[in-house]
Amino acid sequence: MATNKKRKLNIQENIQEPPQTMSAFALRKKLLSQQSIAATPALPNADITNEDNPTSSPQDALDDALDTKGTRSPKKVKKGSNIQPSNHKSEYRTRLRNSTLDLPPAFRNNTSKAIASPVTRSPSPPLIEDQEEVPIQLFKAPPIQLSNFKPTKNNYKERKDGRIILKLSAGDRLVILGNYGMHTTAGEITINGATLRGSEEVHWVDAPYCHALPVIRCPENATLELLPHPNAEGLRSLGRLSPQFRKLWNEASSSEDKSTSSDSSFQILYSTADGPKRAVIQNLISPPEWNRDITKLINITSSKPSSIMITGPKSSGKSTFGKILANRFITDRTSGSKKRAYREVAVLDLDPGQPEYCVAGQIALVHLTKPVLGPSFSRPLSSSGIRQIRSHALASVSPASNPELYLEAAVDLMAHYRNSLGRCPLIINTPGWIQGTGLDLLTSLIASLRPAEVVYMSESGPAEAVEALQESCNASSFSMLPSQTSQLTSRTPAHLRSMQTMSYFHAEYRKVGANDSPVSWNPKPLTAMPPWQVSYKGPNHGIFGIMCYDYQVPLDLLADAINGTILAVVGVENIKAFKYSANDGKPSDDSVANMMDIDSIDGEPQNITASSFSRLAENTIASSPEGIPFIDTANGTTLDPKYSHSLGLALVRGIDTENGTLQLLTPIPSETIETILSMGGQIVLISGKFDAPAWAYTEDLYYRASGEAAADNDNAADNVDESMELVEDGPEHVSDADADAESGNLPYAGATDATPVPWIEVLHGNQKRGAGSKVWRVRRDLGRGVNGT
């Protein structure tokens, strides 16, 4: 009786060399080439046998030998399944059984009975039951070494307070994951391009594995003290409010790991095996071409500060190169001198989509006096080492919404740099939009800002972009560097942008010492924070009005359009910022002035009386049905950057129509608002194409879910028990940052409160939204050039 085990030919005794596997086409061709042989050698009347299956028939052995796929991994088949061979293979085998052609030597002495007469077979092979499953060994890449420092009793000491004392030798390298402070007590070390020497200063580092981890290198013997970060818990607590902040640090991945893991805010990674499971670890590498160009730029600016513009495609390493260059400027020493050439550097951040020193939707001029050792979401507010001098709100994550305003704001920031920070070298970071209108903007920026050096972060083009930039660099030096693509895909640019905005709204200042981090984070959801009550009508109104960039909202829909969205808070220094005449409310002829001459008498903007704003309000401001003042910008009018600047962002938590107040959430200090009002200025809120704050809508749900999960000692917040989808107000509030929320369901577990949450729809089980329920994406101004035509 035939068994169901896979059959194997026992032909080794008659074969001098092992048979070679060949395709069906090659076998057929070889058989046809042997038709000229006159006679076939006599074959012994012996049946083909199988060691595993002695009762198998010769025809079964022939079928196994003609398997065109070669050796296969056996698969377990369910009982009762019926496997049918493919038509082309069955037809070919039938023709081969009926042929009288000679066979290869492997079958020449064992298949006489199989060829003598055709053998009929059942159309279906026997059922395969209880077949053993062979485990498949998956290839696992060996761990990659990250740190070559070898701890011993002499060079590694850990204290009870969490501090670690390291004695490093020349050539040692360290890669650390987490939040920590660095205190170099002797010698010198380098990190992120910065050279840190023995001093009393502590440098705070934030190193999540969603970014390339900085590498600590020791060019000479040094003593390094690693300190736990005092604000690590606050930043990590944002993971209870949003999944985007989870699994970034040296955290335990399960409840079992938490019992054995340490409470330290950082961890030394000796290899990639020491990192979190299923995490891609990449250390920060500066290519040799980068190092040579940075050294050249340092030498150029050693005698006279100059400006350096960094351009290139998206994700080519512009921000990374800019931070390394800035850290070199701040900590580098000139040859033959023990004094540092520069203790400060200015940065003109002109990328509103992926800014490094301000929130998304803005561009800013920043003054750096300390090395930058962390991602943008770990430093959302200005501090003593990273101070924002002036910023402008574009109310959009792309300069395509208003190229004219983008150029005006950039030129204004450049003028402020020349008037107040001209003693410092300047680094200009630009967007990764290098085609079409974006290329025109880059060439216009080069012509207006006139940088001394232009660096293009790609050696592969595109050719039209490189040629256009070279032509625009008449008085500037142009160079090309290789790009550095990242292998990290756990966070997309849209995710990082929302993380930066969320970190901004939860950040708050605290009184600290000289070596402490000045920013902390509120771990509670925004619904638990008391909002500002800002009156928008009456004699004591707190805002002058609301403007809409890029599109106009009907007055009856203004309250619904701004409720739950992000607005830019802009301080208006002069009535000329509205580009209107106080007499007739129409655009004045002198509204377009030379943007390089932004300062008035004695370098200070002229203050004007409140009566001038009152006369302007009578001619230009309309009121919504709720009484919200609306500044009409139907003709595309925007605030003039010469006479206004951005103070930050605010989230509209709600609108109290009875009392005529806006409930705003913002980290802007009240002193900043009072300074503008005391100088006779006004506050204007600007609505535009900011990313919809989807993270703010779901914070309370995630917070409750994580609280119940912690109470039950379970990871319910990481499971998908129920799902949520965003319900947007309209096509105006959709952005790429919400693509993941629209295409998939947001995880949510543990929340049992049936109270409806605004802008959130909870779907249970297999429930799905109906056709056409997703937000429509509307494109406007197709083909518009730089001049708006």
C-alpha positions in Angstrom: 0.0 0.0 0.0 1.4 3.3 -1.0 2.2 5.8 1.8 1.9 9.5 1.7 5.5 10.4 2.3 7.4 12.2 -0.4 9.3 9.8 -2.7 13.0 9.8 -3.4 14.8 8.0 -6.2 17.5 5.5 -5.2 19.8 5.8 -8.2 23.1 6.7 -6.5 24.7 3.3 -7.3 24.4 3.7 -11.1 25.5 7.4 -11.2 29.1 8.5 -11.4 28.3 12.2 -10.9 25.2 13.8 -9.3 22.5 14.7 -11.8 22.3 18.4 -12.6 19.0 20.2 -12.3 17.7 21.6 -15.6 14.6 23.3 -16.8 11.8 21.5 -18.7 12.8 23.4 -21.9 16.4 22.3 -21.6 15.5 18.7 -20.9 13.2 18.6 -23.9 15.9 20.0 -26.2 18.4 17.5 -25.0 15.9 14.6 -25.6 15.2 15.8 -29.1 18.9 16.0 -29.9 19.3 12.3 -29.2 16.8 11.2 -31.8 19.6 10.1 -34.2 20.7 7.2 -31.9 19.8 4.0 -33.8 19.1 1.6 -30.9 18.3 2.0 -27.3 20.4 0.0 -24.9 18.7 -2.9 -23.1 17.4 -1.9 -19.7 17.2 -4.3 -16.8 13.7 -5.4 -15.7 14.1 -3.8 -12.3 11.6 -1.4 -10.8 12.7 1.9 -9.4 12.5 1.8 -5.7 12.5 4.5 -3.0 14.2 4.2 0.3 11.4 6.0 2.1 8.7 4.5 0.0 9.6 1.0 -1.4 6.2 0.4 -3.0 6.2 3.5 -5.1 5.7 2.9 -8.8 8.3 3.7 -11.6 5.9 6.3 -13.0 5.9 8.2 -9.7 9.7 8.2 -9.8 9.8 9.5 -13.3 7.4 12.3 -12.4 9.5 13.2 -9.4 12.6 13.3 -11.6 10.9 15.6 -14.1 10.1 18.2 -11.5 11.0 21.4 -13.4 11.1 23.6 -10.2 14.1 21.8 -8.7 14.2 21.2 -4.9 11.3 22.7 -3.0 10.7 23.2 0.6 7.9 20.9 1.6 4.7 22.6 2.7 2.1 21.3 5.1 -1.2 20.7 3.4 -4.5 20.5 5.1 -6.2 17.1 5.3 -8.6 16.4 2.5 -7.1 19.0 0.1 -7.0 18.0 -3.6 -3.9 19.2 -5.4 -4.2 19.4 -9.2 -1.0 19.8 -11.4 -0.9 22.7 -13.8 -2.1 22.1 -17.3 1.1 22.8 -19.2 3.2 20.5 -17.0 0.6 17.6 -17.2 0.5 17.9 -21.0 4.3 17.8 -21.3 4.5 14.8 -19.0 1.9 12.9 -21.1 3.8 13.5 -24.3 7.0 12.4 -22.6 5.5 9.2 -21.4 4.4 8.2 -24.9 7.7 9.1 -26.5 10.5 6.5 -27.3 13.3 9.0 -27.0 16.4 8.0 -25.0 16.8 9.5 -21.5 19.8 10.9 -19.7 22.2 8.5 -18.1 20.5 9.1 -14.7 17.5 7.2 -15.9 19.0 5.0 -18.7 19.2 1.8 -16.7 16.1 2.1 -14.6 13.1 3.2 -16.7 12.5 0.5 -19.3 9.1 -0.3 -18.0 8.1 3.3 -17.7 8.8 4.0 -21.3 7.6 0.7 -22.8 4.0 1.6 -22.6 2.1 4.6 -21.4 0.9 4.4 -17.8 -2.5 5.7 -17.0 -2.9 7.7 -13.8 -5.7 9.1 -11.8 -6.3 12.7 -12.6 -5.7 13.5 -9.0 -2.7 12.4 -6.9 -3.2 10.7 -3.6 -4.0 12.9 -0.6 -1.1 14.1 1.4 -1.6 13.6 5.1 0.6 14.1 8.2 3.6 15.4 6.2 6.4 16.7 8.4 7.0 20.4 8.2 10.6 21.3 7.8 11.5 24.5 9.7 12.8 27.3 7.5 15.9 29.0 8.9 15.6 32.8 8.2 18.8 34.7 7.7 19.5 37.0 10.5 22.0 39.8 10.0 24.8 39.9 12.6 24.8 42.8 15.0 26.8 45.9 13.9 29.3 47.3 16.3 28.5 50.9 17.4 30.8 51.6 20.4 34.4 50.3 20.7 34.7 51.5 24.3 35.3 48.5 26.6 34.3 49.2 30.2 36.5 47.9 33.0 36.8 48.7 36.7 39.4 51.3 36.0 37.6 53.3 33.3 33.9 52.8 34.2 32.3 53.9 37.4 28.6 54.2 38.1 27.3 56.2 41.0 24.2 55.8 43.0 22.6 59.0 41.7 22.8 57.6 38.1 25.9 59.4 37.0 28.5 57.5 35.1 32.2 58.4 35.0 34.1 57.3 31.9 37.8 57.5 31.3 38.2 57.4 27.5 41.3 56.7 25.5 42.3 58.2 22.2 40.2 56.6 19.4 37.3 55.5 21.7 33.8 55.8 20.3 30.5 55.8 22.1 26.9 55.7 20.9 24.3 56.4 23.5 20.5 56.1 23.2 18.2 58.3 25.3 18.4 61.6 27.2 21.6 62.5 29.0 23.9 65.3 30.0 27.6 65.5 29.1 30.2 67.0 31.3 33.7 66.9 30.0 36.0 67.3 33.0 39.3 66.7 31.2 40.5 66.4 27.7 38.1 66.9 24.7 35.5 64.9 22.8 33.5 65.6 19.6 29.8 65.0 19.0 27.7 66.2 16.1 30.6 68.3 14.8 31.0 70.1 18.2 34.3 69.9 20.1 33.6 69.9 23.9 36.6 70.6 26.1 37.1 70.4 29.8 34.8 73.0 31.6 32.0 73.2 34.1 29.3 73.4 31.4 26.9 70.6 31.0 25.6 69.9 27.4 22.2 68.1 27.2 21.6 65.6 24.5 18.4 64.0 23.2 19.0 60.9 21.1 15.9 59.0 20.0 16.4 56.2 17.5 13.9 57.8 15.0 16.9 60.0 14.2 20.5 59.0 13.6 22.2 58.6 16.9 25.1 61.0 17.6 28.6 59.4 18.0 30.9 60.5 20.8 34.5 60.4 19.6 37.6 60.9 21.7 40.6 62.3 19.8 42.7 62.2 22.9 42.5 60.9 26.5 39.5 62.5 28.2 37.3 62.1 31.3 33.6 62.2 30.6 30.7 62.4 33.1 27.2 61.2 31.9 24.3 62.6 33.8 20.6 61.6 33.8 18.4 64.1 32.0 16.1 66.0 34.4 13.4 66.5 31.8 13.5 63.1 30.2 10.4 61.9 32.0 8.4 64.9 30.8 9.3 64.4 27.1 8.7 60.7 27.3 5.3 61.2 29.0 4.0 62.5 25.7 3.8 58.9 24.6 0.7 58.5 26.8 -0.9 61.2 24.7 0.2 60.0 21.2 1.6 56.8 19.7 4.1 58.9 17.7 6.1 59.6 20.9 6.2 55.9 21.9 9.1 53.5 21.4 11.7 56.3 20.8 14.1 55.8 23.7 15.7 53.1 25.9 12.3 52.0 27.1 11.1 48.5 28.0 9.0 47.0 25.2 6.8 44.8 27.4 5.8 44.3 31.0 8.4 41.6 31.4 11.2 43.9 30.3 10.1 46.6 32.7 10.8 44.4 35.7 14.4 43.9 34.6 15.2 47.2 32.9 17.0 50.1 34.7 15.5 53.5 35.4 18.3 55.4 33.7 17.4 57.9 31.0 20.1 56.6 28.7 21.8 53.5 27.6 25.2 52.8 26.0 24.9 50.8 22.8 27.9 48.6 22.1 26.2 47.0 19.1 22.8 47.1 17.4 21.8 44.0 19.5 21.8 46.2 22.6 19.0 48.4 21.2 15.3 47.9 21.4 13.9 44.9 19.5 12.7 45.4 16.0 14.3 48.8 15.9 16.5 50.2 13.2 19.6 51.8 14.8 21.6 54.1 12.7 24.5 56.2 13.9 25.3 59.7 12.6 28.0 59.7 10.0 29.6 62.7 8.4 31.1 61.7 5.0 34.7 62.7 4.2 33.4 65.1 1.5 31.4 66.9 4.1 34.3 67.2 6.5 36.5 68.6 3.8 33.9 71.2 2.8 33.2 72.2 6.4 36.9 72.7 7.0 37.0 74.9 3.9 34.0 77.0 5.1 35.6 77.4 8.5 38.8 78.7 7.0 36.9 81.1 4.7 35.0 82.7 7.6 37.9 82.8 9.9 38.8 86.3 8.8 35.4 87.7 7.9 32.0 86.3 8.7 30.1 85.2 5.7 26.8 83.6 4.8 26.4 80.0 3.6 23.2 78.8 1.9 22.4 75.0 1.9 20.2 73.8 -0.9 19.3 70.4 -2.3 16.4 67.9 -2.8 14.2 66.5 0.0 15.8 64.2 2.5 19.3 64.8 1.2 20.8 65.8 4.6 20.5 69.6 4.5 19.5 70.0 8.1 22.1 67.5 9.3 24.9 69.2 7.4 23.7 72.6 8.7 23.7 71.4 12.4 27.2 69.9 12.1 28.4 73.1 10.4 26.8 75.3 13.1 28.4 73.2 15.9 31.8 73.5 14.3 31.4 77.3 14.1 30.5 77.5 17.8 33.2 75.3 19.2 36.0 75.4 16.7 39.4 77.1 17.4 41.6 78.8 14.8 45.0 77.2 14.2 47.7 78.5 16.5 45.2 80.1 18.9 43.6 78.7 22.0 40.6 81.0 21.7 37.6 80.0 19.8 37.0 82.0 16.6 33.3 82.2 17.1 31.1 81.6 20.2 27.9 82.2 18.2 26.4 81.7 14.8 23.2 82.8 13.1 20.8 80.5 11.3 18.2 81.6 8.8 15.7 78.7 8.8 13.7 79.1 5.6 12.0 75.7 5.5 8.4 76.0 6.7 7.7 72.3 6.2 10.6 70.8 8.2 12.0 73.7 10.3 14.7 73.0 12.8 14.4 76.1 15.1 10.8 77.1 14.9 7.4 75.4 14.6 6.0 74.4 11.2 4.4 77.1 9.1 7.0 79.7 10.0 10.4 80.9 9.1 12.8 82.4 11.6 16.2 84.0 12.3 17.9 82.2 15.2 20.9 83.0 17.3 23.0 80.0 18.5 25.5 80.2 21.3 25.5 76.5 22.3 25.8 73.3 20.2 22.6 71.8 18.9 22.5 68.2 20.2 18.9 67.0 19.7 16.0 66.8 17.3 13.6 69.7 16.8 10.8 68.3 18.9 13.2 68.2 22.0 13.8 72.0 21.9 10.4 73.6 20.9 10.9 76.9 22.7 13.7 79.5 22.8 16.4 79.2 25.4 19.6 80.9 26.3 21.6 78.8 23.8 19.0 78.8 21.0 17.3 82.2 20.9 14.8 83.2 18.3 15.4 86.7 17.1 12.5 87.2 14.7 10.1 85.0 12.8 7.3 85.3 10.3 4.2 83.2 9.8 3.4 81.9 6.4 0.4 79.9 7.8 1.3 77.0 5.5 3.9 74.2 5.5 4.9 75.1 1.9 6.0 78.4 0.4 3.8 77.5 -2.6 0.8 79.0 -0.9 2.2 82.5 -1.2 5.7 82.8 -2.9 5.6 86.6 -2.7 5.1 86.6 1.1 7.8 84.0 1.5 10.4 86.1 -0.4 9.4 89.3 1.5 9.7 87.5 4.9 13.1 86.0 4.0 14.5 89.3 2.9 13.2 91.0 6.1 15.0 88.3 8.2 18.2 88.8 6.2 18.0 92.5 6.9 17.7 92.0 10.6 20.7 89.7 10.5 22.8 92.3 8.9 21.7 95.0 11.4 22.0 93.0 14.6 24.0 89.8 14.0 26.4 90.8 11.2 29.3 89.8 13.4 28.3 86.1 13.2 28.6 83.7 10.3 25.2 82.9 8.8 23.8 79.5 7.8 20.7 79.6 5.5 18.6 76.4 5.4 16.2 76.2 2.4 13.3 73.9 1.5 13.8 70.7 -0.6 11.5 72.0 -3.3 13.9 72.3 -6.2 11.6 72.0 -9.3 9.2 74.4 -11.0 8.2 77.2 -8.8 10.5 76.0 -6.0 13.5 76.4 -8.3 12.4 79.9 -9.1 12.1 80.7 -5.4 15.7 79.4 -4.8 17.2 81.5 -7.5 15.3 84.5 -6.2 16.6 83.9 -2.7 20.1 83.7 -4.0 19.7 87.0 -5.9 18.1 88.7 -2.9 20.1 87.4 0.0 23.4 87.2 -1.9 25.1 84.4 0.1 28.9 84.0 -0.2 28.7 80.2 -0.5 26.0 78.0 -2.0 26.2 74.3 -1.2 24.0 71.8 -3.1 23.5 68.6 -1.2 23.4 66.1 -4.1 25.7 64.9 -6.9 23.0 63.4 -9.0 21.1 66.5 -10.1 18.6 67.1 -11.4 20.6 68.8 -14.1 18.2 71.7 -14.7 18.2 72.6 -11.0 22.0 72.5 -10.8 22.4 74.7 -13.9 19.8 77.2 -12.8 21.5 77.6 -9.4 25.0 77.9 -10.9 23.7 80.7 -13.2 22.2 82.6 -10.3 25.5 82.4 -8.2 27.2 85.2 -10.0 29.1 86.5 -7.0 28.8 83.3 -4.9 30.8 80.1 -4.8 28.9 77.0 -5.8 29.8 73.5 -4.6 28.1 70.1 -4.7 28.3 67.5 -1.9 27.0 63.9 -1.8 23.6 63.5 -0.2 23.1 61.3 2.9 19.9 59.3 2.7 18.4 57.9 5.9 17.4 54.3 6.5 15.1 55.3 9.3 11.4 55.0 8.3 9.6 54.7 11.7 8.6 58.4 11.4 7.7 60.2 8.2 8.3 64.0 7.7 4.6 64.5 8.4 4.9 62.6 11.7 8.0 64.6 12.8 6.1 67.8 11.9 3.1 66.9 14.1 5.5 65.7 16.9 7.2 69.1 16.8 3.9 71.0 17.0 2.6 68.8 19.8 5.8 69.2 21.8 5.5 73.0 21.3 2.0 73.2 22.8 2.9 71.0 25.8 6.2 72.8 26.5 6.5 75.4 29.2 9.3 77.4 30.7 10.7 76.7 34.2 13.2 78.5 36.4 16.5 76.6 36.3 20.1 76.9 37.1 22.8 77.7 34.6 23.4 74.0 33.7 19.8 72.9 33.7 17.4 72.5 30.7 15.0 75.5 30.7 12.1 73.7 29.0 9.7 71.1 30.5 6.6 69.4 29.2 3.1 69.1 30.6 2.2 65.4 30.6 -1.6 66.1 30.7 -3.8 66.4 27.6 -4.7 69.8 26.3 -8.3 69.4 27.6 -6.9 69.5 31.1 -5.1 72.8 30.6 -6.8 76.1 31.4 -7.1 78.2 28.2 -6.6 81.9 27.7 -9.9 83.8 27.6 -9.3 86.4 24.9 -12.1 88.9 24.3 -12.8 89.6 20.6 -15.4 92.3 21.0 -16.1 95.2 23.2 -13.9 98.1 24.3 -11.3 95.8 26.0 -10.9 93.4 23.1 -7.6 91.4 23.1 -7.2 90.9 19.3 -7.5 93.4 16.5 -9.0 90.8 14.1 -8.6 87.5 12.2 -7.0 87.2 8.8 -7.2 84.2 6.4 -4.2 83.5 4.1 -4.5 81.7 0.8 -8.4 81.5 0.8 -11.3 83.4 2.2 -14.0 82.0 4.5 -17.6 83.3 4.3 -18.4 85.3 7.4 -21.2 82.9 8.5 -18.7 80.0 8.5 -15.8 81.9 10.2 -16.4 80.5 13.6 -16.7 76.9 12.4 -13.6 77.3 10.2 -11.2 78.4 13.0 -12.7 76.3 15.9 -10.3 73.5 16.7 -7.5 74.7 14.4 -4.1 76.3 14.8 -3.7 80.1 14.3 -0.6 82.2 14.0 -0.3 84.9 16.6 1.2 88.0 14.9 2.3 91.2 16.6 1.6 94.2 14.4 4.2 97.0 15.1 2.9 99.6 12.7 -0.4 100.3 10.9 1.6 100.1 7.6 1.7 96.3 8.1 -1.8 96.1 6.6 -0.7 97.8 3.4 -3.8 100.0 3.7 -4.1 103.8 3.9 -5.8 104.8 7.2 -7.9 107.3 5.2 -9.6 105.3 2.5 -8.8 101.6 3.4 -7.3 100.9 0.1 -3.8 99.6 -0.7 -1.3 102.5 -0.6 1.1 103.2 -3.4 4.2 103.0 -1.1 3.3 99.5 0.3 5.9 97.9 -1.9 9.2 99.3 -0.5 12.8 98.2 -0.5 12.7 95.2 1.8 16.3 95.6 2.8 15.5 99.0 4.5 13.2 97.7 7.2 14.2 99.9 10.1 13.0 103.4 10.5 14.5 106.2 12.5 17.2 105.0 15.0 16.7 101.4 14.0 13.3 101.2 15.7 9.9 100.9 14.1 7.7 103.9 14.5 4.8 103.5 17.0 1.4 104.9 16.2 -1.6 105.8 18.3 -4.5 103.5 18.9 -6.8 106.0 17.1 -5.0 105.1 13.8 -6.0 101.4 14.3 -9.5 102.5 15.1 -9.9 104.4 11.9 -8.5 101.5 10.0 -10.9 99.1 11.7 -13.9 101.1 10.6 -12.9 100.7 6.9 -11.4 97.2 6.8 -13.0 95.0 9.5 -16.2 93.1 9.2 -17.9 91.1 11.9 -19.2 87.5 11.7 -22.7 86.6 13.1 -20.9 85.8 16.4 -19.2 89.2 16.4 -15.7 87.9 15.5 -13.7 90.7 13.8 -12.6 89.6 10.3 -10.0 91.5 8.2 -11.0 91.2 4.6 -8.1 90.0 2.4 -10.0 89.1 -0.7 -7.4 90.8 -2.9 -4.6 88.6 -1.5 -3.4 91.2 1.0 -1.0 89.9 3.7 0.7 91.5 6.6 3.9 93.3 5.6 6.9 91.6 7.3 8.6 95.0 7.7 6.1 96.0 10.3 5.0 92.8 11.9 6.4 89.5 13.2 5.1 86.2 14.5 4.9 85.6 18.2 4.0 81.9 18.0 1.0 79.6 17.5 -2.3 79.2 19.3 -4.9 76.4 19.2 -8.5 77.4 19.3 -10.0 75.2 22.1 -13.4 76.7 21.8 -15.5 79.9 21.1 -17.7 81.4 23.8 -20.2 83.3 21.7 -22.2 84.5 24.7 -19.3 86.3 26.4 -17.5 87.1 23.2 -14.3 85.3 24.0 -11.9 82.9 22.3 -10.4 80.0 24.3 -6.8 79.8 23.2 -4.1 77.4 24.2 -0.6 78.7 23.6 2.9 78.5 25.2 3.5 82.2 24.4 4.5 84.1 27.6 2.1 86.8 28.6 5.0 89.2 28.8 5.5 88.9 25.1 1.9 90.0 24.4 2.1 92.8 26.9 5.2 94.2 25.2 3.5 94.5 21.8 0.4 96.2 23.3 2.5 98.5 25.5 4.3 99.8 22.3 0.9 100.7 20.7 0.8 97.6 18.5 -2.0 95.1 18.0 -2.4 91.3 18.0 -3.7 89.6 14.8 -4.6 85.9 14.5 -3.9 84.4 11.1 -5.7 81.3 9.8 -4.2 79.4 6.8 -3.2 75.9 5.7 -1.6 74.7 8.9 -1.7 70.9 9.5 -4.9 69.9 11.2 -4.0 69.1 14.8 -5.2 65.5 14.7 -3.0 64.7 17.7 -4.9 67.2 19.8 -8.3 65.6 19.1 -7.2 62.2 20.4 -5.0 63.1 23.3 -7.7 62.6 26.0 -8.7 59.2 24.6 -5.1 57.9 24.5 -4.5 59.4 28.0 -7.5 57.5 29.5 -6.5 54.4 27.6 -3.0 54.4 28.9 -4.2 55.1 32.4 -6.5 52.1 32.4 -3.7 50.0 30.9 -1.3 51.1 33.7 -3.9 50.3 36.3 -4.5 46.8 34.9 -0.7 46.3 34.4 -1.5 45.6 30.8 -0.5 47.0 27.4 -4.0 47.7 26.3 -3.0 51.0 24.8 -0.8 49.2 22.2 -3.6 46.9 21.1 -6.3 47.7 18.6 -9.6 47.0 20.3 -11.6 49.8 18.7 -10.7 52.3 16.0 -11.1 55.9 15.4 -11.1 58.1 12.3 -11.0 61.8 11.9 -14.0 63.8 10.8 -12.7 67.0 9.3 -14.6 70.2 8.8 -13.9 70.4 5.1 -11.2 70.2 2.4 -9.5 73.3 3.8 -8.2 71.4 6.9 -6.6 68.4 5.2 -2.9 67.9 5.0 -0.4 65.1 4.3 0.1 64.8 8.1 -3.4 63.3 8.3 -3.0 60.8 5.5 -2.3 58.0 8.0 -5.3 58.9 10.1 -7.6 58.9 7.0 -6.3 55.7 5.4 -6.2 53.7 8.5 -7.7 53.5 11.9 -6.1 55.1 14.9 -5.6 52.6 17.8 -7.7 53.1 20.8 -8.3 50.8 23.7 -9.7 51.0 27.2 -11.9 54.0 26.8 -15.4 53.2 27.9 -16.8 56.8 28.2 -19.5 57.2 25.6 -19.2 61.0 25.6 -18.7 62.1 22.0 -15.4 63.8 21.2 -15.3 66.6 18.7 -13.9 65.8 15.3 -13.6 62.1 16.2 -15.7 59.2 15.1 -15.4 55.9 16.8 -15.9 52.8 14.7 -16.6 49.5 16.4 -15.7 46.1 15.1 -15.9 45.9 11.3 -17.8 49.1 10.9 -16.6 51.3 8.1 -17.4 54.8 6.9 -19.6 55.1 3.9 -18.5 56.0 0.4 -17.6 59.6 -0.1 -17.2 60.2 3.6 -13.5 61.0 3.4 -12.4 64.6 3.0 -12.0 65.9 -0.5 -8.6 67.2 -1.4 -9.0 70.4 -3.4 -6.1 71.8 -5.4 -5.9 75.5 -6.2 -3.9 77.9 -8.3 -2.5 75.2 -10.6 0.4 76.4 -12.7 0.8 79.7 -10.8 4.3 81.1 -11.1 6.3 83.2 -8.7 4.7 86.5 -9.8 1.2 85.0 -9.1 0.1 84.7 -12.7 
